[in-house]
Amino acid sequence: MQSAIFILREGIAGLMRSRFTGFVAVLTIAISLILIGVFLIITVNLAEVVDRLRSRVELEVFLDDSLDEAKIDRLAEEMASIDGVSAVTFISKEMAIREFESLFDDQQHDYFDVLGFNPLPASFRIKLRDAYRNAAGAERVAAAIGALVDIGEEDVVYRRKFVVLLEKYIKIAIAVDFLVGTIVCLSALLLVTNNIRLIILSKNKIIETMMLVGATRAFVQLPLFIQGMIQGLVGGIISALFLYAVLMVGSIEIPGLISVSWRIYALLTALGVLLGLAGSYTAVRRYL
């Protein structure tokens, strides 16, 4: 118990003796974690936007006017049994007119008065399961529906270009997030490592004396680990508080602009501790 208290006290004392380097390390970790936090927030909110966009990925299957009710019911059952299909909704010619009216207000009266009949076809609206709301999944479902009797490939319509572009930009966003996050984390790790290295060099004689009189490696290393963890913890708390304050001000100016879970703040704090510990461990292994 006494040795644990001594190790903890020695770790804190080491931080007090190297205030400037410790301050630089904490500031560096905080700035690094702020950048990581910004990208995390952007990524989470981007994922929510992408989910909303993917939920709108639907297939429209237009039907020939010659199909009777029995064939329509059979097609509905066959489409519902296809892998990837979540729901099948029948849109009659009358429902299609009502949807047209809701989109174009009163303009449709001119069109239908001139034509003298309803030109809009009946159709099925196909909702996809979550795993199929992508380019490959939608294409597989479209091909399976197009192969059914009384349905042709040209009768199955969905926004192919939109889905492909959506997938492309999602991959780019993930790659950029991963690259930036990796660079920022490595930068913070190197600075913490360098700070602990300076502490080791400044205490070189003391460490040699401690080991000569029988101190174990763990007894020498643990205070350095504690210093790194405290630096990381303080840096993580500063970054979480800074981002919270900025987002609070932003939400006052533009309500509902960005949604942030408390888990992100907790993650930044935990990540700060891990960065500090990893930097200390790297420095101790390399220089002690």
VOPAGU-2260 file (C-alpha; in pm, 1 decimal, decimal comma):
REM VOPAGU-2260
SITE   aa  ch    i         X         Y         Z
SITE  MET   A    0       0,0       0,0       0,0
SITE  GLN   A    1     278,0     241,9      91,9
SITE  SER   A    2     468,0     161,2    -228,3
SITE  ALA   A    3     152,9     225,9    -433,8
SITE  ILE   A    4     107,2     563,1    -264,2
SITE  PHE   A    5     475,1     645,9    -322,3
SITE  ILE   A    6     450,2     552,7    -692,5
SITE  LEU   A    7     138,2     768,1    -735,2
SITE  ARG   A    8     295,3    1058,9    -548,1
SITE  GLU   A    9     616,5    1025,9    -748,1
SITE  GLY   A   10     420,7    1027,6   -1073,0
SITE  ILE   A   11     239,7    1348,7    -978,7
SITE  ALA   A   12     562,3    1504,3    -847,1
SITE  GLY   A   13     731,8    1425,5   -1177,1
SITE  LEU   A   14     462,1    1621,4   -1358,3
SITE  MET   A   15     509,2    1917,6   -1124,5
SITE  ARG   A   16     886,4    1916,1   -1182,1
SITE  SER   A   17     844,2    1920,0   -1559,4
SITE  ARG   A   18     559,2    2169,7   -1585,3
SITE  PHE   A   19     647,9    2312,5   -1924,8
SITE  THR   A   20     699,9    1982,8   -2107,7
SITE  GLY   A   21     394,5    1842,8   -1932,9
SITE  PHE   A   22     188,2    2144,8   -2037,3
SITE  VAL   A   23     305,0    2106,5   -2398,3
SITE  ALA   A   24     215,9    1735,8   -2393,4
SITE  VAL   A   25    -131,0    1801,2   -2246,4
SITE  LEU   A   26    -196,3    2082,0   -2494,2
SITE  THR   A   27     -82,4    1863,8   -2783,4
SITE  ILE   A   28    -303,8    1574,7   -2676,6
SITE  ALA   A   29    -598,8    1812,3   -2629,1
SITE  ILE   A   30    -556,2    1967,3   -2975,2
SITE  SER   A   31    -511,4    1623,7   -3131,7
SITE  LEU   A   32    -822,2    1490,7   -2959,8
SITE  ILE   A   33   -1021,7    1799,5   -3061,1
SITE  LEU   A   34    -935,0    1724,2   -3423,9
SITE  ILE   A   35   -1024,7    1357,9   -3374,0
SITE  GLY   A   36   -1348,1    1464,3   -3201,9
SITE  VAL   A   37   -1441,8    1692,8   -3490,1
SITE  PHE   A   38   -1394,6    1407,6   -3737,0
SITE  LEU   A   39   -1584,5    1168,1   -3510,7
SITE  ILE   A   40   -1877,1    1409,7   -3489,6
SITE  ILE   A   41   -1872,4    1465,9   -3865,3
SITE  THR   A   42   -1853,4    1090,5   -3925,7
SITE  VAL   A   43   -2140,9    1007,6   -3689,0
SITE  ASN   A   44   -2366,5    1277,7   -3833,4
SITE  LEU   A   45   -2265,6    1184,0   -4186,3
SITE  ALA   A   46   -2358,0     822,4   -4109,0
SITE  GLU   A   47   -2702,5     936,9   -3992,0
SITE  VAL   A   48   -2752,4    1135,8   -4313,3
SITE  VAL   A   49   -2637,9     835,8   -4518,3
SITE  ASP   A   50   -2882,0     607,4   -4332,3
SITE  ARG   A   51   -3166,4     848,2   -4408,4
SITE  LEU   A   52   -3066,3     861,5   -4775,0
SITE  ARG   A   53   -3033,8     483,0   -4793,7
SITE  SER   A   54   -3378,8     441,9   -4639,6
SITE  ARG   A   55   -3514,8     619,3   -4948,6
SITE  VAL   A   56   -3359,4     367,0   -5185,6
SITE  GLU   A   57   -3668,8     197,6   -5326,9
SITE  LEU   A   58   -3752,7       5,7   -5641,4
SITE  GLU   A   59   -4052,0      90,2   -5856,3
SITE  VAL   A   60   -4198,9    -193,8   -6063,4
SITE  PHE   A   61   -4443,4     -76,4   -6330,3
SITE  LEU   A   62   -4722,4    -314,1   -6433,3
SITE  ASP   A   63   -4893,6    -371,5   -6764,2
SITE  ASP   A   64   -5258,8    -266,1   -6769,0
SITE  SER   A   65   -5353,9    -612,6   -6897,9
SITE  LEU   A   66   -5263,8    -786,1   -6569,8
SITE  ASP   A   67   -5566,0    -899,4   -6368,8
SITE  GLU   A   68   -5601,6    -901,9   -5990,2
SITE  ALA   A   69   -5494,0   -1267,3   -5955,2
SITE  LYS   A   70   -5168,4   -1207,8   -6142,5
SITE  ILE   A   71   -5100,7    -893,0   -5941,3
SITE  ASP   A   72   -5148,6   -1085,9   -5614,1
SITE  ARG   A   73   -4917,4   -1362,2   -5740,2
SITE  LEU   A   74   -4647,7   -1108,6   -5832,1
SITE  ALA   A   75   -4676,8    -945,3   -5490,6
SITE  GLU   A   76   -4616,8   -1280,7   -5318,3
SITE  GLU   A   77   -4322,5   -1365,3   -5544,7
SITE  MET   A   78   -4158,8   -1026,5   -5489,3
SITE  ALA   A   79   -4204,6   -1048,0   -5111,3
SITE  SER   A   80   -4021,1   -1382,7   -5110,4
SITE  ILE   A   81   -3710,0   -1242,9   -5282,9
SITE  ASP   A   82   -3402,4   -1203,3   -5058,9
SITE  GLY   A   83   -3348,9    -840,0   -4966,5
SITE  VAL   A   84   -3710,8    -729,8   -5001,9
SITE  SER   A   85   -3851,6    -577,0   -4684,7
SITE  ALA   A   86   -4198,4    -468,3   -4798,7
SITE  VAL   A   87   -4408,3    -469,0   -5115,3
SITE  THR   A   88   -4673,5    -199,7   -5161,6
SITE  PHE   A   89   -4921,3    -201,6   -5450,6
SITE  ILE   A   90   -4992,5     137,9   -5606,4
SITE  SER   A   91   -5308,8     129,4   -5817,9
SITE  LYS   A   92   -5372,5     365,0   -6110,1
SITE  GLU   A   93   -5609,1     568,3   -5889,4
SITE  MET   A   94   -5347,3     595,0   -5611,1
SITE  ALA   A   95   -5090,0     700,8   -5871,0
SITE  ILE   A   96   -5319,5     989,0   -5973,7
SITE  ARG   A   97   -5357,0    1099,4   -5611,7
SITE  GLU   A   98   -4978,4    1099,1   -5566,4
SITE  PHE   A   99   -4945,7    1297,3   -5888,9
SITE  GLU   A  100   -5200,7    1547,9   -5756,0
SITE  SER   A  101   -5012,1    1589,9   -5429,0
SITE  LEU   A  102   -4691,3    1664,1   -5619,1
SITE  PHE   A  103   -4828,8    1900,7   -5882,8
SITE  ASP   A  104   -5131,6    2052,9   -5706,2
SITE  ASP   A  105   -5402,4    2144,5   -5959,8
SITE  GLN   A  106   -5188,3    2128,1   -6272,8
SITE  GLN   A  107   -5285,9    1766,8   -6341,1
SITE  HIS   A  108   -5641,2    1861,8   -6439,4
SITE  ASP   A  109   -5512,4    2022,8   -6758,8
SITE  TYR   A  110   -5317,8    1710,6   -6854,3
SITE  PHE   A  111   -5593,4    1458,4   -6787,2
SITE  ASP   A  112   -5866,1    1674,5   -6941,3
SITE  VAL   A  113   -5669,2    1684,9   -7264,8
SITE  LEU   A  114   -5588,2    1312,3   -7261,7
SITE  GLY   A  115   -5931,1    1197,9   -7153,2
SITE  PHE   A  116   -5793,0     898,1   -6960,9
SITE  ASN   A  117   -5549,7     802,1   -6684,8
SITE  PRO   A  118   -5209,5     730,3   -6843,0
SITE  LEU   A  119   -5036,2     644,8   -6515,3
SITE  PRO   A  120   -4962,2     271,6   -6473,6
SITE  ALA   A  121   -5018,0      64,7   -6163,6
SITE  SER   A  122   -4697,1     -32,9   -5987,4
SITE  PHE   A  123   -4530,2    -200,0   -5693,2
SITE  ARG   A  124   -4310,8      -2,3   -5455,8
SITE  ILE   A  125   -4035,8    -223,5   -5312,8
SITE  LYS   A  126   -3862,0    -139,6   -4986,0
SITE  LEU   A  127   -3525,7    -305,1   -4926,1
SITE  ARG   A  128   -3373,2    -454,1   -4615,1
SITE  ASP   A  129   -3088,8    -259,6   -4454,7
SITE  ALA   A  130   -2816,8    -488,6   -4591,0
SITE  TYR   A  131   -2946,8    -441,8   -4947,1
SITE  ARG   A  132   -2965,2     -60,5   -4944,1
SITE  ASN   A  133   -2652,9     -30,2   -5156,8
SITE  ALA   A  134   -2561,2     -50,6   -5525,1
SITE  ALA   A  135   -2485,3    -424,4   -5532,1
SITE  GLY   A  136   -2784,4    -522,4   -5317,0
SITE  ALA   A  137   -3033,8    -309,4   -5509,5
SITE  GLU   A  138   -2902,0    -446,2   -5839,3
SITE  ARG   A  139   -2945,7    -807,7   -5721,3
SITE  VAL   A  140   -3303,7    -744,2   -5612,0
SITE  ALA   A  141   -3381,9    -557,8   -5936,4
SITE  ALA   A  142   -3243,9    -847,3   -6143,2
SITE  ALA   A  143   -3446,6   -1101,6   -5945,1
SITE  ILE   A  144   -3767,5    -901,4   -5992,0
SITE  GLY   A  145   -3695,5    -845,1   -6362,0
SITE  ALA   A  146   -3670,0   -1222,0   -6410,6
SITE  LEU   A  147   -4026,6   -1283,7   -6289,9
SITE  VAL   A  148   -4302,9   -1379,1   -6532,2
SITE  ASP   A  149   -4500,9   -1075,6   -6657,7
SITE  ILE   A  150   -4217,2    -841,9   -6549,1
SITE  GLY   A  151   -3937,7    -717,7   -6774,6
SITE  GLU   A  152   -3604,2    -565,7   -6678,3
SITE  GLU   A  153   -3717,8    -232,1   -6821,1
SITE  ASP   A  154   -4017,6    -234,1   -6582,9
SITE  VAL   A  155   -3793,2    -222,2   -6273,1
SITE  VAL   A  156   -3675,6     131,9   -6202,9
SITE  TYR   A  157   -3462,2     282,6   -5927,4
SITE  ARG   A  158   -3205,9     559,7   -5897,3
SITE  ARG   A  159   -2897,6     361,2   -5996,9
SITE  LYS   A  160   -2667,6     661,7   -6042,7
SITE  PHE   A  161   -2769,7     804,5   -5705,7
SITE  VAL   A  162   -2698,1     476,1   -5525,4
SITE  VAL   A  163   -2358,9     433,0   -5697,6
SITE  LEU   A  164   -2253,1     791,5   -5617,6
SITE  LEU   A  165   -2370,6     747,8   -5258,6
SITE  GLU   A  166   -2153,4     436,6   -5216,9
SITE  LYS   A  167   -1855,2     612,7   -5376,1
SITE  TYR   A  168   -1869,4     916,9   -5148,3
SITE  ILE   A  169   -1924,0     703,4   -4838,4
SITE  LYS   A  170   -1602,6     512,6   -4913,3
SITE  ILE   A  171   -1410,2     836,5   -4972,0
SITE  ALA   A  172   -1538,6     986,2   -4644,7
SITE  ILE   A  173   -1442,0     674,0   -4447,0
SITE  ALA   A  174   -1093,8     667,8   -4603,2
SITE  VAL   A  175   -1033,4    1037,8   -4526,5
SITE  ASP   A  176   -1155,3     996,9   -4167,6
SITE  PHE   A  177    -930,9     695,7   -4112,7
SITE  LEU   A  178    -624,7     868,9   -4263,4
SITE  VAL   A  179    -665,3    1193,7   -4069,5
SITE  GLY   A  180    -743,9    1011,9   -3745,4
SITE  THR   A  181    -435,2     791,5   -3784,0
SITE  ILE   A  182    -206,2    1089,0   -3852,3
SITE  VAL   A  183    -341,3    1287,6   -3557,0
SITE  CYS   A  184    -314,2     991,7   -3316,8
SITE  LEU   A  185      43,3     917,0   -3425,6
SITE  SER   A  186     139,7    1282,9   -3381,8
SITE  ALA   A  187       2,0    1289,9   -3028,6
SITE  LEU   A  188     171,9     957,6   -2951,5
SITE  LEU   A  189     510,9    1086,5   -3068,3
SITE  LEU   A  190     482,7    1405,4   -2862,8
SITE  VAL   A  191     387,4    1218,7   -2546,1
SITE  THR   A  192     675,3     976,1   -2609,5
SITE  ASN   A  193     917,2    1264,3   -2650,7
SITE  ASN   A  194     793,0    1429,1   -2330,5
SITE  ILE   A  195     844,1    1110,6   -2127,0
SITE  ARG   A  196    1188,0    1069,1   -2289,0
SITE  LEU   A  197    1286,7    1416,1   -2164,1
SITE  ILE   A  198    1166,7    1325,9   -1815,5
SITE  ILE   A  199    1372,6    1005,6   -1824,2
SITE  LEU   A  200    1683,1    1194,8   -1939,1
SITE  SER   A  201    1640,0    1461,8   -1668,8
SITE  LYS   A  202    1611,2    1189,1   -1402,7
SITE  ASN   A  203    1882,9     967,7   -1549,4
SITE  LYS   A  204    2112,7     980,3   -1243,1
SITE  ILE   A  205    1827,8     931,1    -998,7
SITE  ILE   A  206    1698,6     629,1   -1192,7
SITE  GLU   A  207    2047,3     475,0   -1204,5
SITE  THR   A  208    2086,0     523,2    -829,2
SITE  MET   A  209    1741,9     370,2    -759,4
SITE  MET   A  210    1823,6      62,3    -966,2
SITE  LEU   A  211    2167,2      25,2    -801,6
SITE  VAL   A  212    2007,8      10,4    -456,8
SITE  GLY   A  213    1763,4    -262,6    -568,1
SITE  ALA   A  214    1461,1     -84,5    -714,5
SITE  THR   A  215    1274,5    -304,9    -962,2
SITE  ARG   A  216    1203,9    -194,1   -1318,8
SITE  ALA   A  217     832,7    -179,7   -1239,4
SITE  PHE   A  218     900,2      49,7    -942,8
SITE  VAL   A  219    1086,7     289,3   -1175,7
SITE  GLN   A  220     846,9     259,7   -1469,6
SITE  LEU   A  221     509,1     293,6   -1298,3
SITE  PRO   A  222     547,1     664,3   -1203,3
SITE  LEU   A  223     627,7     738,7   -1568,0
SITE  PHE   A  224     318,1     546,9   -1680,7
SITE  ILE   A  225     109,9     744,4   -1431,8
SITE  GLN   A  226     250,1    1071,1   -1565,0
SITE  GLY   A  227     156,4     978,8   -1920,8
SITE  MET   A  228    -194,1     867,6   -1818,2
SITE  ILE   A  229    -255,4    1188,8   -1621,7
SITE  GLN   A  230    -139,1    1398,0   -1917,8
SITE  GLY   A  231    -370,2    1203,5   -2147,1
SITE  LEU   A  232    -662,9    1226,1   -1904,3
SITE  VAL   A  233    -628,4    1603,4   -1865,9
SITE  GLY   A  234    -590,1    1644,3   -2242,1
SITE  GLY   A  235    -899,6    1428,5   -2302,9
SITE  ILE   A  236   -1109,6    1625,1   -2052,7
SITE  ILE   A  237    -998,4    1958,1   -2204,1
SITE  SER   A  238   -1086,0    1840,1   -2556,1
SITE  ALA   A  239   -1427,7    1708,0   -2445,3
SITE  LEU   A  240   -1512,9    2031,1   -2261,2
SITE  PHE   A  241   -1396,2    2245,8   -2553,4
SITE  LEU   A  242   -1604,6    2054,3   -2808,5
SITE  TYR   A  243   -1905,8    2053,1   -2575,2
SITE  ALA   A  244   -1884,8    2431,6   -2529,1
SITE  VAL   A  245   -1844,7    2494,7   -2904,2
SITE  LEU   A  246   -2136,6    2267,4   -2993,0
SITE  MET   A  247   -2357,6    2423,8   -2725,3
SITE  VAL   A  248   -2292,2    2770,2   -2870,6
SITE  GLY   A  249   -2352,2    2633,4   -3221,8
SITE  SER   A  250   -2681,9    2472,0   -3121,2
SITE  ILE   A  251   -2799,0    2803,1   -2972,2
SITE  GLU   A  252   -2724,6    2981,7   -3299,2
SITE  ILE   A  253   -2861,7    2702,5   -3523,0
SITE  PRO   A  254   -3092,4    2466,6   -3328,1
SITE  GLY   A  255   -3073,5    2101,9   -3432,7
SITE  LEU   A  256   -2760,4    2159,5   -3641,7
SITE  ILE   A  257   -2558,9    1864,6   -3506,1
SITE  SER   A  258   -2648,5    1580,7   -3270,1
SITE  VAL   A  259   -2370,9    1452,5   -3044,2
SITE  SER   A  260   -2391,9    1158,4   -2806,7
SITE  TRP   A  261   -2224,9    1174,3   -2465,6
SITE  ARG   A  262   -2037,4     860,0   -2573,3
SITE  ILE   A  263   -1815,6    1071,9   -2800,1
SITE  TYR   A  264   -1700,7    1283,6   -2504,4
SITE  ALA   A  265   -1636,9     969,9   -2298,2
SITE  LEU   A  266   -1448,6     816,5   -2591,6
SITE  LEU   A  267   -1224,6    1124,1   -2625,8
SITE  THR   A  268   -1138,6    1111,8   -2255,7
SITE  ALA   A  269   -1061,4     739,3   -2270,3
SITE  LEU   A  270    -861,3     787,7   -2589,8
SITE  GLY   A  271    -657,0    1058,3   -2415,6
SITE  VAL   A  272    -566,2     816,8   -2135,5
SITE  LEU   A  273    -471,2     548,8   -2389,8
SITE  LEU   A  274    -254,4     793,4   -2586,0
SITE  GLY   A  275     -76,5     904,1   -2270,5
SITE  LEU   A  276     -19,3     545,8   -2156,7
SITE  ALA   A  277      96,2     433,7   -2502,6
SITE  GLY   A  278     339,8     726,4   -2525,1
SITE  SER   A  279     481,3     651,2   -2181,5
SITE  TYR   A  280     515,6     281,1   -2259,0
SITE  THR   A  281     693,9     353,6   -2588,4
SITE  ALA   A  282     936,0     596,6   -2423,4
SITE  VAL   A  283    1011,1     366,1   -2130,9
SITE  ARG   A  284    1084,3      68,8   -2357,7
SITE  ARG   A  285    1303,4     274,3   -2589,1
SITE  TYR   A  286    1497,6     497,5   -2352,8
SITE  LEU   A  287    1496,0     339,5   -2007,2
